[in-house]
């Protein structure tokens, strides 16, 4: 191997290390996104458990969610005239919601849309927290961790929603217990800020089975 090749490899290695330094665990780390050029990593594999296709159904209603994991995703934005830059592991997702045989939501095609990136998907998040954090989990073990994500209903995109995900093995079957709740209503995309805070899917807790 020539000297020039070794030099190039060394520079590439140094660049890679620099680009992901320091590495901060998403669960153990400091204030998310505050450290410039840091890599906020899912060091415990908490996000991996939710990757896949999950289905909830009851009577004539079904809700399918597909979750994927972006690793070492570069996030760059400006806030208060200051550039923020970091890498992160990020859970993203899209969904299909069907009622009486009619698809009210079908966003799976957005995965193939080059204009949709990281936080632009309908489901996004990487907030990992323990059993004693709000909402408190009475059935979680002391060491169990859950994940919180944002969820946007395209039919009501003026409402900010949060979904708390808990991974549970039930009778040998992987499931997600999803608790959907409203955060707040904003009117940037809604001409009527007094519109009712309703969603296509209802707020509450759902058990989705891995497909």
C-alpha positions, 0 to 999 in steps of 0.5 A: 500500500502506497504512502499516499493511500495511507495518508488518505486513509488516515485523513478519512479516519480522523475526519470520521472521528472528528465528525462524531465527537464526542459520543453521548448516550441518548439516555445517559447524555446531557441536554440533547443537541447542545454539544456542537458536533456531538453524536447522540447515540442509542448506546443501549439499543432502546430504539432498535426494539421498535423498528418494524411494522406494527398493527392494531385492529379492532372491529372495522378499524386498523392502524398500521405503523412502520418504524425505521431507525436512522443512525448517525443522522446529521442535524443542522439548524440555526437558532437565534443566529447560531448554528447548531450541528450534531449527529443522532440516532432517530426513530422515524415512522409512517402509518396507514389508518383504515376505517370500514375498508376506507384508508383515511391515512396512508403515508408509507410512500413518504419513505421514498420521498427524497424531500422528506428528511429526519424530523419531517416524517409523521412519527419522529423521536429519540427521547428515552426515559425511565419508568418513574418519568411522566407518564409514570408506568405502574407496570414497568420494571425499575430498569425498564425504559420507554421512548417518546416520539412526536406523531402528526396526523396529516388530517389535523396537522395543527395539533402537536401530539406525543406518543409514548412507546413501550416494548412488551413481549406478550405470550412470546409475541412482540408488541408495542403499547402506544399511549397517544396524547395531545401536547398543544394546538397551534395555528400556523397551518390552521385558519381556525385556532378554535377548531376542535382538538380531534384526531383521525385516531382517538387519544388513548392507549393501543397495543400494536402487534409486530408483523 
